[in-house]
Amino acid sequence: MLRFRCNEPLAMTVPHPRTRKPASAAPRRAAAKKAVAPKPYHHGALPEALLAAAEAVLVRDGLAGLGLRAIAREAGVSHTAPKHHFGDTTGLLSELAAVGFWRLRDAMLAAMAPLDPSDANGRRDAIGHAYVHFAHRNPALFGLMFRNEIIDWRRPALAEAAGAAIRVMALTISGKAAPPAISPLALSGTEVVRITAAWAHVHGLATLLIDQRLQGILKTTRAFDNSLALVDAVLRDTKPGLGPATPEATAVRRKK
């Protein structure tokens, strides 16, 4: 490409008509082709680019639009690239779900970071709010993370990511100090019951929120501006699974 300064006159030397030779267009075509050629993805970044493209398609077009060709088109790469890196659609979506679980884990850890490690109740509240707010900010991704029919839990990346997120919830709800990441969790039956109850509570609220199932009950009161405000109030006022079992419940359980 030729560049000229605006303050310099454009000068051109014209050869004698008898000695003038037609200019070859080949160099110009080659230079133009080189200038407009798209910059290829770095080999190591292609899987990440495909996952980013898959998330963009998911947010824009929903699960129905998620196909390998659509994802490749979004990423601007060959339609064979997703299959090469992830095998099939299930493989790619499973890896994208793993990304979601890592983000959920990070969101819960970030919510607890300002709190004193000894503030067990505050830490429990923090991860509950973080769980619901993550779902509210990422409804499409959150929905994908729990769609068993389109993701494969046997894939190591997904199993590791989901396990890491659940581990944060389990340790925080049970009030245990975090052991090394490779150590297996050792929980009592009572702890598992409480963790399951607390998880069901926040997951149910998250699902009601992102599926817009709270609009009807909101119309019965002026106390809340929107569904998220209502859910935040529920999280503040109720703590399912976190309190000690009543003597009556313990007696019934022993009879069984």
C-alpha positions as CSV (number, residue, x, y, z in Angstrom):
1,M,0.0,0.0,0.0
2,L,1.4,3.4,-0.9
3,R,1.3,6.2,1.6
4,F,1.6,9.9,0.9
5,R,2.0,12.8,3.3
6,C,-0.7,15.4,2.8
7,N,1.9,18.2,2.8
8,E,4.0,16.8,0.0
9,P,3.1,17.1,-3.7
10,L,2.4,13.9,-5.6
11,A,5.2,13.6,-8.1
12,M,5.3,11.0,-10.8
13,T,8.1,10.4,-13.4
14,V,6.6,9.4,-16.8
15,P,9.0,7.4,-19.0
16,H,9.4,8.0,-22.7
17,P,6.5,6.4,-24.6
18,R,8.9,4.2,-26.4
19,T,10.4,2.8,-23.2
20,R,7.3,2.6,-21.1
21,K,6.4,-1.0,-20.1
22,P,3.0,-2.1,-18.8
23,A,3.1,-2.5,-15.1
24,S,2.5,-6.0,-13.8
25,A,-0.7,-6.3,-11.6
26,A,0.6,-9.5,-9.9
27,P,2.6,-7.8,-7.1
28,R,-0.3,-5.5,-6.4
29,R,-2.8,-8.4,-6.2
30,A,-0.4,-10.3,-3.9
31,A,0.0,-7.4,-1.6
32,A,-3.7,-6.8,-1.5
33,K,-4.4,-10.4,-0.7
34,K,-1.8,-10.3,2.1
35,A,-3.3,-7.2,3.5
36,V,-6.9,-8.5,3.8
37,A,-6.1,-12.1,4.8
38,P,-7.7,-12.7,8.3
39,K,-5.3,-13.3,11.1
40,P,-5.5,-17.0,12.0
41,Y,-6.3,-18.1,15.5
42,H,-3.3,-19.2,17.5
43,H,-3.4,-22.9,17.7
44,G,-3.6,-23.1,21.5
45,A,-6.4,-20.5,21.6
46,L,-8.8,-22.2,19.2
47,P,-10.6,-24.3,21.8
48,E,-11.2,-21.2,23.9
49,A,-12.4,-19.2,20.9
50,L,-14.8,-22.0,20.0
51,L,-16.2,-22.1,23.5
52,A,-16.6,-18.3,23.5
53,A,-18.4,-18.6,20.2
54,A,-20.7,-21.4,21.6
55,E,-21.6,-19.2,24.5
56,A,-22.4,-16.3,22.2
57,V,-24.7,-18.5,20.1
58,L,-26.3,-19.9,23.2
59,V,-27.1,-16.5,24.6
60,R,-28.4,-15.2,21.3
61,D,-30.2,-18.2,19.8
62,G,-30.8,-20.5,22.7
63,L,-30.1,-24.2,22.9
64,A,-32.0,-24.8,19.6
65,G,-29.3,-22.8,17.8
66,L,-26.3,-24.7,19.2
67,G,-24.8,-26.8,16.4
68,L,-21.2,-27.3,15.4
69,R,-21.6,-25.5,12.1
70,A,-23.3,-22.5,13.8
71,I,-20.5,-22.3,16.4
72,A,-17.8,-22.6,13.7
73,R,-19.5,-19.8,11.7
74,E,-19.6,-17.6,14.8
75,A,-15.9,-18.2,15.5
76,G,-15.0,-17.6,11.9
77,V,-13.3,-21.0,11.5
78,S,-13.7,-24.1,9.4
79,H,-16.8,-26.1,10.1
80,T,-14.6,-29.1,11.0
81,A,-12.7,-27.3,13.7
82,P,-15.2,-27.9,16.6
83,K,-15.4,-31.6,15.8
84,H,-11.6,-31.8,15.7
85,H,-11.3,-30.3,19.2
86,F,-14.4,-31.6,21.0
87,G,-15.6,-34.6,19.0
88,D,-19.3,-33.7,18.8
89,T,-21.9,-31.3,20.0
90,T,-22.3,-33.1,23.3
91,G,-18.5,-32.8,23.9
92,L,-18.4,-29.1,23.1
93,L,-21.5,-28.3,25.3
94,S,-20.1,-30.4,28.1
95,E,-16.9,-28.3,28.0
96,L,-19.0,-25.1,28.0
97,A,-20.9,-26.3,31.0
98,A,-17.6,-26.9,32.7
99,V,-16.7,-23.3,32.1
100,G,-20.0,-22.3,33.8
101,F,-19.2,-24.4,36.9
102,W,-15.8,-22.8,37.2
103,R,-17.4,-19.4,37.0
104,L,-20.0,-20.3,39.6
105,R,-17.2,-21.6,41.9
106,D,-15.3,-18.3,41.5
107,A,-18.4,-16.3,42.1
108,M,-19.1,-18.0,45.4
109,L,-15.4,-17.7,46.5
110,A,-15.4,-14.0,45.6
111,A,-18.6,-13.5,47.6
112,M,-17.0,-15.0,50.7
113,A,-13.6,-13.3,50.3
114,P,-14.4,-10.1,52.3
115,L,-15.8,-12.2,55.2
116,D,-14.0,-13.5,58.3
117,P,-13.4,-17.2,58.0
118,S,-15.0,-17.7,61.4
119,D,-18.3,-16.0,60.2
120,A,-19.9,-19.3,59.2
121,N,-23.4,-17.8,58.8
122,G,-22.2,-14.9,56.8
123,R,-20.3,-17.2,54.5
124,R,-23.4,-19.4,54.0
125,D,-25.5,-16.4,53.1
126,A,-22.8,-15.1,50.7
127,I,-22.7,-18.3,48.6
128,G,-26.5,-18.5,48.5
129,H,-26.8,-15.0,47.1
130,A,-23.8,-15.7,44.8
131,Y,-25.5,-18.8,43.4
132,V,-28.8,-17.1,42.7
133,H,-27.2,-14.0,41.2
134,F,-24.9,-16.0,39.0
135,A,-28.0,-17.8,37.6
136,H,-29.7,-14.4,37.1
137,R,-26.7,-12.9,35.2
138,N,-26.2,-16.1,33.1
139,P,-29.6,-17.7,32.6
140,A,-28.7,-19.5,29.4
141,L,-25.4,-20.9,30.6
142,F,-26.9,-21.8,34.0
143,G,-29.6,-23.7,32.2
144,L,-27.1,-25.6,30.1
145,M,-25.1,-26.7,33.2
146,F,-28.0,-28.8,34.4
147,R,-29.3,-30.2,31.1
148,N,-28.3,-33.9,31.5
149,E,-29.7,-34.9,28.2
150,I,-27.3,-32.7,26.2
151,I,-24.1,-32.8,28.3
152,D,-21.9,-35.8,29.3
153,W,-21.0,-36.0,33.0
154,R,-18.4,-38.6,32.2
155,R,-16.1,-36.0,30.6
156,P,-13.3,-35.3,33.0
157,A,-13.4,-31.5,32.5
158,L,-17.1,-31.3,33.4
159,A,-16.8,-33.7,36.4
160,E,-13.8,-31.7,37.8
161,A,-15.5,-28.3,37.4
162,A,-18.8,-29.4,38.9
163,G,-17.1,-31.1,41.7
164,A,-15.1,-28.0,42.5
165,A,-18.3,-25.9,42.7
166,I,-20.2,-28.4,44.8
167,R,-17.1,-28.8,47.1
168,V,-17.3,-25.0,47.9
169,M,-21.0,-25.3,48.7
170,A,-20.5,-28.4,50.8
171,L,-17.6,-27.1,52.8
172,T,-19.2,-23.8,53.4
173,I,-22.7,-25.1,54.4
174,S,-21.2,-27.7,56.7
175,G,-18.9,-25.1,58.2
176,K,-15.8,-27.2,57.6
177,A,-12.3,-25.8,56.8
178,A,-11.2,-26.4,53.3
179,P,-8.9,-29.4,53.1
180,P,-6.4,-29.8,50.1
181,A,-8.3,-30.0,46.9
182,I,-7.3,-33.6,46.2
183,S,-8.7,-34.8,49.5
184,P,-12.0,-36.5,49.4
185,L,-14.8,-35.0,51.4
186,A,-15.8,-36.8,54.6
187,L,-19.3,-35.8,55.6
188,S,-21.8,-37.2,58.0
189,G,-25.3,-38.2,57.0
190,T,-26.7,-35.2,58.8
191,E,-24.3,-32.9,56.9
192,V,-25.3,-34.3,53.6
193,V,-29.0,-33.8,54.4
194,R,-28.4,-30.2,55.3
195,I,-26.2,-29.5,52.3
196,T,-28.8,-31.1,50.0
197,A,-31.6,-29.0,51.6
198,A,-29.7,-25.8,51.2
199,W,-28.7,-26.5,47.6
200,A,-32.3,-27.4,46.7
201,H,-33.4,-24.1,48.3
202,V,-31.0,-21.9,46.3
203,H,-31.3,-23.9,43.1
204,G,-35.1,-23.8,43.3
205,L,-35.1,-20.0,43.8
206,A,-32.6,-19.6,40.9
207,T,-34.8,-21.6,38.6
208,L,-38.0,-19.7,39.6
209,L,-36.1,-16.5,39.0
210,I,-34.7,-17.2,35.5
211,D,-37.9,-19.0,34.3
212,Q,-39.8,-15.9,35.4
213,R,-42.2,-17.9,37.6
214,L,-42.5,-15.2,40.3
215,Q,-44.3,-12.6,38.3
216,G,-47.7,-13.6,39.5
217,I,-46.9,-13.5,43.2
218,L,-45.2,-10.2,42.7
219,K,-48.5,-8.7,41.6
220,T,-50.0,-9.4,45.1
221,T,-47.7,-7.0,46.9
222,R,-45.9,-3.7,46.5
223,A,-43.1,-4.7,48.9
224,F,-40.7,-5.7,46.1
225,D,-39.6,-3.9,43.0
226,N,-38.8,-7.1,41.0
227,S,-38.3,-10.8,41.2
228,L,-34.6,-10.6,42.3
229,A,-35.5,-8.4,45.2
230,L,-38.1,-10.9,46.3
231,V,-35.6,-13.8,46.0
232,D,-33.0,-11.8,48.0
233,A,-35.5,-11.3,50.8
234,V,-36.3,-15.1,50.8
235,L,-32.6,-15.8,51.1
236,R,-32.2,-13.4,54.0
237,D,-35.2,-14.7,55.9
238,T,-35.1,-18.4,55.4
239,K,-32.2,-20.9,56.0
240,P,-33.5,-24.4,55.0
241,G,-31.2,-27.2,56.0
242,L,-28.9,-25.0,58.2
243,G,-30.6,-25.3,61.5
244,P,-30.4,-28.2,63.9
245,A,-33.0,-30.9,63.6
246,T,-35.9,-30.7,66.0
247,P,-36.2,-33.5,68.6
248,E,-39.5,-34.6,66.9
249,A,-37.8,-35.0,63.6
250,T,-34.9,-36.9,65.2
251,A,-37.2,-39.2,66.9
252,V,-39.1,-40.0,63.7
253,R,-35.9,-40.7,61.9
254,R,-34.7,-43.1,64.6
255,K,-38.0,-45.0,64.4
256,K,-37.4,-45.6,60.7
